[in-house]
Each structure stands twice: as structure tokens, then as C-alpha cells.
Amino acid sequence: MTPLLTTLLGDTAASSVPDAATRAALLADDPLWLILLKCVVILLIGPIMTIFLIVWERKAVGRMQNRPGPNRVGPGGYLQSLADAIKLPFKEQIIPDTADRKVYFLAPVMCVVPSLIALSAIPFGPVVSIFGERTVLQLLDLPVSALVILACSSIGVYGIVLAGWSSGSPYPLLGGMRSAAQVISYEIAMGLSIVAVILQAGSLNLADIVGAQHKVWFLYLVPSFVIYLISMVGETNRAPFDLPEAESELVGGFHTEYSSMKFAMFFLAEYVNMVIVSAFATTLFLGGWMAPWPLSLIGNNVLNTGWWPVLWFFAKMFVLLFGFIWLRGTLPRLRYDQFMRLGWKVLVPLNLVWIIMVTFAKVIAWNTASIIIAAVAIFIVLALFFYVRASGREEESETIPVTGGGFPVPPLDLKVPQTTPRQKALAKAEAKAARRKPAAVGTAQEGAQDGVS
């Protein structure tokens, strides 16, 4: 260990929050085996959490609905997800005749890979010792690590859109298009919700954001936190925002034509994305790996050192993950136009107003006059918001619009084609197979008898 690194570690021990220079020195000093170990652990966090979350969700929703959850495989049914993970790869693989096979196989991979690598930028803890090597509990320390998480969570939508398009079926295509519109809408709201955090921390580096919360968490940025929570549910296609997979409308959504291991990859991507957005929210608003306030006072901040912070990080993350389960067992699915209106007409405008208020509060020198001016400005903004909201409401009418209403209605003169493209493709395939079929035995014998006679 170099003298510079020893000095940096001595400074870190007093504060328990490693600064940028310490993190850079420690990560640069990591041996190859430690880097590989971190990569393996980060890649395994998602699948292991998925196996646990599926059982936890089924048991929690079963308790909410007064029915038993999985209780057959393993003690208390806790090995049910492991049995499903073993079963799915061996199930029959069904590929539609009209599918674009190359894109059909590539789509699940495009969903899973970005979600597995996104956790590499999350700081899970402070400086620790692993088999005698001092290091920080993160793989990458980038100046723009917050943008890396947003990019990885949004790239997966390409796999969903390509899955819907390549299946050669109308319902998966509709599900893929819905998912594209949904991610665009709520990615904007999610990106704006972290602007206030960045302004407070003065950095896009997640480790610096955690360090900026050593006195008080950014949970006091309540509007940003609430908007982020709503956006992360819409971003992950979870109930009540699971419009791309609406069983009552789209059979199964974008993965209707998928089976076997490819369907399991979509399932894995959904749950890993839940883990990512929950870990991101923990880092941004809940102090990251830092202990909660009463516990942080014990023993001169001893619970923020060593391996204790990993426990606090995952405890906070599990609370947010339980929120996903709670919403699924509580709220019904929204109508599509209501869902899009919430994203574009409520979350995005509120975000913009909140960012202006946070910026104003950060740069102004507070005194009695400025407090009065700020209160008047808030009152005017709220009055304008409710006025615009009230004036924008249309009076309810007893007539039902044929087209152009709040939700899509087919026109009265709609003509349904007699043969769909899928039926034409199947008929063409059947005709091609019939031409290849050899002549029947009875026909050949009749021809021979005719020749003899």
C-alpha cells in the first residue's frame, strides 16, 4: 500500500465517508482477482434478488388477498422460484412462423444485459477489507454515474419494442408501442426528479451524493422523492402502470409470443429493474448506505463503518421493493389516457416548478422580506395551477364520441379484413408444405392398376 493511500485511509477512518481521491486511489489499487470478484457479485445480485422477490411478492399478495401463497416446494414454499428457474429452460420453445427470428432472439438479451450492469455504479458501502485488501464497495466510480443508471434503465425498452415488433402479431406490437410511450413519458419525469438532488449535492457522482447526506438525508426534497417513486413504478411497467402487459386488453403484452427461457429473461429483466430503481432511490434520497438517524449516534458513528452499511442499504431497498408489492395488491390498473395524462400534465410541470423553487431557495439570501416574497410566489403558482386545472376540464356529456375521445374508440364504419397478414402467412406455409408432401400410396396403386388394365 502506497504512503498516499495510507494517508487517505487515515483521513477516511475519521469521517467514514470516502472522498473522490480516496475512492480513485483504492479502485486503482484493486488487484485483478478483486475486480473479478466484484463483477461476479454484481451480476449475481439481480438474479438472486429476483428469486427471493418472486416468492416474497406471491406470499405478500396472498396475505393481502386472504389466500395462501406458494407453500409446496421447500420449507414454507420458499424454493418455488428456484423450481420455476429450473423448469423454464426445459419447457417447449414455441416460435411464431411470422416472427423475425434474429430480432426475436436478440430482444430478451437487450432487456436483460443493461439491467444487470447498471448496479456497477451503485456505492453499497464505505471502505472495507476483503481478504486483506482495502477497497470501496462499488465497481465503478464515474463523474456521471447517476446518468449511467438512467441510461441503463432506459435502454431496456429497445428490447421490449423489438420483442413486440419481431413477434409478427398485433397484440405484442401494441404492447411494445405502449411501453415505448410509457418509458419516454416517465423517463423525463424521473430525470427531472433527480435535478434537485444534484443541485443540493453539487455532483452527478453517486458516491458524492451519499457523502453529501452525512448530516441530513435528501428525503426533505419531498416533491422530488414522491415524483421519483411514481416514475419508477411507471418505468418498470409494474401495476398499476403495467399497461404494456395488460392481460385484459393485450393477452400478455409484448411477450405474448415468447416461451421457455426467453420469457424467463423478460421476467428477470423486470425484477432486476425493480432492484435498480430501488437502489437508485436509496442512494439519492435515503442516505445510501448510511445508518438511520438514531443508530448513527451509537458508538461515535461506528455503525457507518465496516460491513454494517451494507445491511442498512439493503434494508432501505427492501422497504422500497415492498412498496411495489403493496401497490400491486392494492390499486387497479389505470386507463391508458389517464396514465399518460399523469406523466405529461402533472409530473413534468410539477417537476419544473419544483426545480425553479429549489434553485431560488439555494441562491437567495434568506431574510424576512425574501420569505414573504417566496410565500407569495408559491401562492400565485398554486393558484395558477388549480385555475388551469379547473378551466381545462371538459363538461361531461351524455353523448359518446365516435372518435377523438379521451380513449381510442373504433369508427362505426370500420371494415375488418377477411384475411389477416398472419393468416396469409400460415396459408402460404401450409401450401408450401402440401407441395412437398409425397403422393399417397392409394393413388399410386390406382395408377398402376389403370396401366395394367
Wavefront OBJ file of the C-alpha trace (Angstrom):
o trace
v 0.000 0.000 0.000
v 1.408 3.363 -1.030
v 2.053 6.149 1.510
v -0.509 8.366 -0.243
v -3.152 5.652 0.085
v -2.274 5.147 3.774
v -2.737 8.867 4.427
v -6.056 8.928 2.577
v -7.321 5.923 4.525
v -6.369 7.598 7.790
v -8.488 10.616 6.878
v -11.341 8.386 5.781
v -11.439 6.454 9.044
v -12.360 9.625 10.898
v -15.234 10.564 8.647
v -16.281 7.075 7.358
v -17.282 8.744 4.041
v -14.550 8.230 1.428
v -13.914 11.258 -0.771
v -13.233 11.173 -4.510
v -9.451 10.959 -4.139
v -9.679 8.047 -1.712
v -12.121 6.150 -3.905
v -9.984 6.683 -7.002
v -6.820 5.539 -5.192
v -8.492 2.437 -3.767
v -10.125 1.393 -7.041
v -6.859 1.897 -8.919
v -5.088 -0.275 -6.314
v -7.585 -3.182 -6.666
v -5.942 -6.410 -7.876
v -7.444 -8.338 -10.793
v -8.982 -11.051 -8.609
v -10.829 -8.429 -6.550
v -12.195 -6.735 -9.676
v -13.448 -10.094 -10.969
v -14.988 -10.865 -7.586
v -16.885 -7.553 -7.636
v -18.112 -8.234 -11.185
v -19.431 -11.683 -10.235
v -21.188 -10.379 -7.119
v -22.826 -7.507 -9.015
v -24.018 -9.865 -11.760
v -25.458 -12.254 -9.149
v -27.287 -9.621 -7.087
v -30.051 -9.244 -9.691
v -30.886 -12.946 -10.267
v -30.655 -13.823 -6.545
v -32.886 -10.885 -5.607
v -35.326 -11.934 -8.352
v -35.638 -15.457 -6.932
v -36.335 -14.002 -3.497
v -38.683 -11.236 -4.672
v -40.968 -13.545 -6.649
v -41.656 -15.695 -3.577
v -41.944 -12.636 -1.333
v -44.394 -10.968 -3.713
v -46.573 -14.046 -4.096
v -46.707 -14.580 -0.335
v -47.349 -10.893 0.471
v -50.102 -10.512 -2.142
v -51.602 -13.815 -0.986
v -51.729 -12.498 2.580
v -53.334 -9.237 1.370
v -55.970 -11.201 -0.576
v -56.597 -13.676 2.267
v -55.329 -16.739 0.414
v -52.235 -18.950 0.726
v -49.202 -18.198 -1.348
v -46.743 -20.838 -2.580
v -46.402 -23.441 0.171
v -45.396 -26.710 -1.508
v -41.811 -26.519 -2.761
v -39.271 -26.291 0.041
v -39.809 -25.052 3.621
v -42.799 -22.730 3.562
v -42.714 -22.707 -0.243
v -39.548 -20.583 -0.369
v -37.950 -22.780 -3.044
v -40.806 -22.214 -5.511
v -38.868 -19.616 -7.518
v -35.856 -21.915 -7.692
v -38.091 -24.674 -9.061
v -39.513 -22.276 -11.651
v -35.998 -21.175 -12.652
v -35.045 -24.832 -13.226
v -38.304 -25.626 -15.042
v -38.442 -22.740 -17.516
v -35.306 -23.569 -19.567
v -36.643 -27.079 -20.227
v -40.097 -26.023 -21.406
v -41.009 -26.267 -25.077
v -39.828 -23.354 -27.201
v -42.579 -22.054 -29.499
v -41.603 -19.576 -32.228
v -44.296 -17.996 -34.460
v -43.987 -18.624 -38.204
v -44.275 -14.879 -38.871
v -41.537 -13.897 -36.394
v -38.323 -12.209 -37.426
v -36.083 -14.842 -35.840
v -32.881 -12.820 -35.424
v -34.581 -9.875 -33.727
v -36.891 -12.286 -31.860
v -33.871 -13.928 -30.194
v -31.993 -10.639 -29.647
v -34.822 -8.754 -27.876
v -34.699 -10.603 -24.495
v -30.919 -10.173 -24.374
v -31.268 -6.411 -24.920
v -33.646 -6.275 -21.951
v -31.512 -8.267 -19.520
v -27.934 -7.092 -20.182
v -28.377 -3.335 -19.393
v -30.287 -4.165 -16.222
v -27.532 -6.492 -14.988
v -24.701 -3.991 -15.466
v -26.490 -0.929 -14.018
v -25.674 -1.888 -10.425
v -21.948 -1.493 -11.131
v -22.178 2.271 -10.452
v -24.066 1.972 -7.140
v -22.000 2.529 -3.937
v -23.008 -0.219 -1.485
v -20.754 0.829 1.390
v -17.642 2.665 2.604
v -14.051 1.438 2.750
v -13.851 -2.249 3.780
v -11.257 -5.011 3.839
v -11.794 -8.017 1.529
v -9.253 -10.819 2.164
v -6.772 -8.231 3.401
v -7.302 -5.771 0.524
v -8.733 -2.324 1.355
v -11.343 -1.242 -1.191
v -14.688 0.519 -1.596
v -17.902 -1.422 -2.157
v -18.511 -0.347 -5.731
v -17.127 -1.368 -9.098
v -17.171 1.944 -10.996
v -16.731 5.494 -9.733
v -17.711 7.739 -12.630
v -18.268 11.513 -12.508
v -21.677 10.983 -14.168
v -22.710 7.702 -12.536
v -26.275 8.987 -11.979
v -26.678 9.351 -15.752
v -25.287 5.838 -16.252
v -28.114 4.406 -14.116
v -30.741 6.372 -16.067
v -29.237 5.254 -19.387
v -29.147 1.570 -18.425
v -32.736 1.643 -17.151
v -33.985 3.229 -20.391
v -32.029 1.119 -22.902
v -34.060 -1.955 -21.949
v -37.135 -0.501 -23.674
v -35.457 -1.204 -27.027
v -35.673 -4.898 -26.246
v -39.366 -4.576 -25.383
v -40.187 -2.681 -28.594
v -38.207 -5.117 -30.736
v -39.869 -8.067 -28.983
v -43.317 -6.706 -29.844
v -42.373 -5.931 -33.443
v -40.493 -9.153 -34.190
v -43.270 -11.429 -32.896
v -45.359 -10.808 -36.026
v -48.557 -10.469 -34.005
v -50.749 -7.407 -33.321
v -51.033 -7.690 -29.531
v -47.273 -7.835 -28.839
v -46.778 -4.892 -31.213
v -49.342 -2.822 -29.315
v -47.660 -3.744 -26.034
v -44.256 -2.718 -27.369
v -45.547 0.638 -28.606
v -47.245 1.279 -25.282
v -44.024 0.539 -23.447
v -42.057 2.950 -25.659
v -44.524 5.784 -24.985
v -44.578 4.920 -21.290
v -40.818 4.927 -20.841
v -40.409 8.196 -22.753
v -43.068 9.868 -20.606
v -41.839 8.688 -17.232
v -38.124 8.800 -18.047
v -38.475 12.571 -18.402
v -40.214 12.850 -15.035
v -37.608 10.588 -13.406
v -34.718 12.573 -14.865
v -36.197 15.860 -13.684
v -36.839 14.468 -10.207
v -33.110 13.974 -9.563
v -32.197 17.539 -10.600
v -32.993 18.887 -7.130
v -30.741 16.225 -5.587
v -27.915 17.142 -7.957
v -28.320 20.822 -7.082
v -28.084 20.039 -3.379
v -25.122 17.668 -3.700
v -23.312 19.627 -6.413
v -22.309 16.441 -8.216
v -23.579 13.698 -10.531
v -21.389 11.123 -8.795
v -23.486 8.784 -6.638
v -20.771 8.365 -4.006
v -20.536 12.152 -3.661
v -24.325 12.329 -3.328
v -24.165 9.797 -0.482
v -21.370 11.821 1.158
v -23.457 14.999 0.913
v -26.128 13.302 3.083
v -23.871 12.600 6.070
v -25.722 15.246 8.134
v -29.262 15.041 6.754
v -30.778 12.838 4.061
v -32.251 14.391 0.927
v -35.621 12.994 1.964
v -36.635 16.578 2.780
v -36.895 17.104 -1.004
v -40.364 15.596 -0.704
v -41.768 16.560 -4.149
v -38.722 15.089 -5.906
v -38.951 11.913 -3.833
v -42.689 11.423 -4.480
v -42.338 12.100 -8.211
v -39.415 9.679 -8.398
v -41.432 6.954 -6.633
v -44.305 7.355 -9.117
v -41.918 7.476 -12.068
v -40.025 4.360 -11.025
v -43.263 2.362 -10.958
v -44.119 3.582 -14.456
v -40.550 2.984 -15.636
v -40.598 -0.680 -14.606
v -44.052 -1.468 -16.096
v -45.391 -2.528 -12.721
v -49.010 -2.428 -11.530
v -50.964 -0.189 -11.578
v -48.908 1.060 -14.553
v -48.476 -2.309 -16.297
v -50.234 -1.161 -19.481
v -47.764 -2.902 -21.877
v -48.698 -6.251 -20.292
v -52.422 -5.665 -19.707
v -53.916 -9.177 -19.718
v -57.467 -7.899 -20.161
v -56.504 -5.994 -23.324
v -53.315 -7.438 -24.843
v -53.339 -11.125 -23.735
v -49.809 -10.863 -22.308
v -48.431 -7.771 -23.994
v -45.050 -7.642 -25.687
v -44.046 -11.146 -24.501
v -47.236 -12.929 -25.616
v -45.395 -14.990 -28.245
v -42.420 -15.822 -26.002
v -41.940 -19.037 -24.061
v -39.285 -21.075 -22.288
v -36.038 -19.306 -21.357
v -36.727 -16.192 -23.453
v -39.875 -15.496 -21.418
v -37.852 -16.026 -18.224
v -35.353 -13.388 -19.415
v -38.122 -10.784 -19.706
v -39.282 -11.758 -16.233
v -35.733 -11.441 -14.910
v -35.286 -8.011 -16.516
v -38.458 -6.689 -14.865
v -37.427 -7.680 -11.355
v -33.806 -6.595 -11.793
v -35.065 -3.177 -12.932
v -37.106 -3.004 -9.725
v -33.907 -3.624 -7.749
v -32.033 -0.956 -9.748
v -34.577 1.839 -9.308
v -34.956 0.983 -5.609
v -31.179 1.058 -5.092
v -31.037 4.352 -7.021
v -33.762 5.882 -4.827
v -31.952 4.667 -1.705
v -28.759 6.340 -2.887
v -30.400 9.624 -3.903
v -32.898 10.259 -1.116
v -32.381 7.825 1.793
v -28.723 8.394 2.567
v -27.422 5.399 0.613
v -25.517 3.042 2.897
v -25.633 5.349 5.941
v -27.369 4.190 9.116
v -30.700 5.810 10.099
v -30.524 8.760 12.491
v -30.888 7.097 15.908
v -28.474 4.290 15.017
v -25.893 6.689 13.605
v -25.373 8.153 17.104
v -24.249 4.848 18.621
v -20.562 4.488 19.425
v -19.296 7.587 17.634
v -20.768 6.578 14.248
v -19.426 3.020 14.463
v -22.457 1.607 12.580
v -21.396 3.555 9.476
v -18.098 1.717 9.230
v -17.087 -1.762 8.085
v -19.792 -4.058 6.711
v -22.688 -2.556 8.695
v -23.597 -0.070 5.908
v -24.395 -2.953 3.545
v -27.143 -4.018 5.959
v -28.638 -0.514 6.074
v -28.510 -0.186 2.274
v -30.394 -3.422 1.613
v -32.877 -2.735 4.430
v -33.863 0.584 2.836
v -34.013 -1.066 -0.576
v -36.337 -3.803 0.714
v -38.726 -1.166 2.068
v -38.997 0.379 -1.413
v -39.364 -3.046 -3.038
v -42.223 -3.827 -0.675
v -43.871 -0.658 -1.992
v -44.026 -2.271 -5.453
v -45.753 -5.319 -3.958
v -48.133 -3.196 -1.900
v -49.215 -1.210 -4.946
v -49.825 -4.366 -6.969
v -52.095 -5.807 -4.287
v -53.945 -2.528 -3.676
v -54.587 -0.420 -6.785
v -56.401 -1.331 -10.022
v -54.799 -0.727 -13.399
v -55.129 2.793 -14.787
v -56.692 3.555 -18.151
v -54.063 4.411 -20.741
v -55.096 8.026 -21.286
v -55.168 8.621 -17.510
v -51.701 7.151 -17.235
v -50.227 9.374 -19.963
v -52.028 12.451 -18.619
v -50.465 11.851 -15.196
v -46.979 11.776 -16.695
v -47.169 14.724 -19.084
v -49.682 17.083 -17.446
v -48.940 16.544 -13.755
v -45.488 15.111 -13.017
v -43.452 17.037 -15.603
v -44.962 20.515 -14.863
v -44.715 19.979 -11.100
v -41.102 18.921 -11.528
v -40.223 22.044 -13.459
v -41.879 24.333 -10.897
v -40.151 22.488 -8.039
v -36.727 22.802 -9.709
v -37.221 26.562 -10.046
v -38.176 26.780 -6.374
v -35.149 24.731 -5.245
v -32.824 26.861 -7.375
v -34.374 30.039 -5.997
v -34.021 28.781 -2.419
v -30.393 27.813 -2.978
v -29.143 31.128 -4.371
v -31.161 33.659 -2.381
v -30.095 35.148 0.964
v -32.944 34.358 3.343
v -34.443 37.119 5.468
v -37.952 38.266 6.368
v -38.570 40.021 3.046
v -37.374 37.052 0.983
v -39.556 34.641 2.992
v -42.631 36.819 2.330
v -41.789 37.050 -1.382
v -41.303 33.274 -1.579
v -44.637 32.624 0.170
v -46.458 34.962 -2.236
v -44.773 33.309 -5.233
v -45.803 29.850 -4.016
v -49.378 31.041 -3.501
v -49.504 32.502 -7.035
v -48.098 29.320 -8.570
v -50.610 27.113 -6.736
v -53.486 29.425 -7.694
v -52.460 29.342 -11.351
v -52.109 25.561 -11.242
v -55.589 24.984 -9.837
v -57.085 27.599 -12.175
v -55.595 25.979 -15.258
v -56.626 22.560 -13.991
v -60.216 23.699 -13.385
v -60.532 25.531 -16.716
v -59.100 22.581 -18.618
v -61.834 20.200 -17.501
v -64.436 19.465 -20.129
v -68.066 19.298 -19.147
v -69.365 15.768 -19.130
v -71.740 14.984 -21.940
v -74.273 12.191 -22.248
v -73.254 11.543 -25.865
v -70.404 9.159 -26.598
v -67.891 10.491 -29.177
v -67.320 8.202 -32.134
v -63.658 9.152 -32.455
v -61.266 11.603 -30.857
v -62.361 11.000 -27.262
v -60.233 10.521 -24.190
v -59.553 6.907 -25.138
v -59.475 5.174 -28.540
v -62.854 4.135 -29.958
v -63.089 2.326 -33.327
v -65.094 4.183 -36.014
v -68.592 2.964 -36.844
v -67.656 2.249 -40.484
v -64.696 0.068 -39.551
v -64.148 -2.730 -42.082
v -62.425 -5.817 -40.736
v -60.273 -7.565 -43.392
v -61.314 -11.089 -44.248
v -57.740 -12.386 -44.076
v -55.084 -11.048 -41.735
v -51.368 -10.997 -42.649
v -50.804 -13.794 -40.145
v -53.489 -15.972 -41.773
v -51.995 -15.293 -45.210
v -48.552 -16.326 -43.988
v -49.938 -19.517 -42.425
v -51.863 -20.391 -45.594
v -48.728 -19.855 -47.650
v -46.727 -22.104 -45.307
v -49.407 -24.839 -45.474
v -49.476 -24.707 -49.280
v -45.703 -24.949 -49.380
v -45.783 -27.985 -47.055
v -48.511 -29.627 -49.141
v -46.381 -29.361 -52.294
v -43.508 -31.081 -50.528
v -45.685 -33.975 -49.248
v -45.200 -37.243 -51.260
v -48.092 -38.759 -53.179
v -50.456 -41.056 -51.268
v -49.978 -44.843 -51.566
v -53.556 -45.442 -52.668
v -53.223 -43.036 -55.590
v -50.063 -44.760 -56.814
v -51.740 -48.201 -56.702
v -54.771 -46.923 -58.632
v -52.437 -45.518 -61.301
v -50.668 -48.888 -61.595
v -53.982 -50.759 -61.964
v -55.094 -48.348 -64.689
v -51.872 -49.054 -66.577
v -52.356 -52.857 -66.345
v -55.953 -52.709 -67.486
l 1 2 3 4 5 6 7 8 9 10 11 12 13 14 15 16 17 18 19 20 21 22 23 24 25 26 27 28 29 30 31 32 33 34 35 36 37 38 39 40 41 42 43 44 45 46 47 48 49 50 51 52 53 54 55 56 57 58 59 60 61 62 63 64 65 66 67 68 69 70 71 72 73 74 75 76 77 78 79 80 81 82 83 84 85 86 87 88 89 90 91 92 93 94 95 96 97 98 99 100 101 102 103 104 105 106 107 108 109 110 111 112 113 114 115 116 117 118 119 120 121 122 123 124 125 126 127 128 129 130 131 132 133 134 135 136 137 138 139 140 141 142 143 144 145 146 147 148 149 150 151 152 153 154 155 156 157 158 159 160 161 162 163 164 165 166 167 168 169 170 171 172 173 174 175 176 177 178 179 180 181 182 183 184 185 186 187 188 189 190 191 192 193 194 195 196 197 198 199 200 201 202 203 204 205 206 207 208 209 210 211 212 213 214 215 216 217 218 219 220 221 222 223 224 225 226 227 228 229 230 231 232 233 234 235 236 237 238 239 240 241 242 243 244 245 246 247 248 249 250 251 252 253 254 255 256 257 258 259 260 261 262 263 264 265 266 267 268 269 270 271 272 273 274 275 276 277 278 279 280 281 282 283 284 285 286 287 288 289 290 291 292 293 294 295 296 297 298 299 300 301 302 303 304 305 306 307 308 309 310 311 312 313 314 315 316 317 318 319 320 321 322 323 324 325 326 327 328 329 330 331 332 333 334 335 336 337 338 339 340 341 342 343 344 345 346 347 348 349 350 351 352 353 354 355 356 357 358 359 360 361 362 363 364 365 366 367 368 369 370 371 372 373 374 375 376 377 378 379 380 381 382 383 384 385 386 387 388 389 390 391 392 393 394 395 396 397 398 399 400 401 402 403 404 405 406 407 408 409 410 411 412 413 414 415 416 417 418 419 420 421 422 423 424 425 426 427 428 429 430 431 432 433 434 435 436 437 438 439 440 441 442 443 444 445 446 447 448 449 450 451 452 453
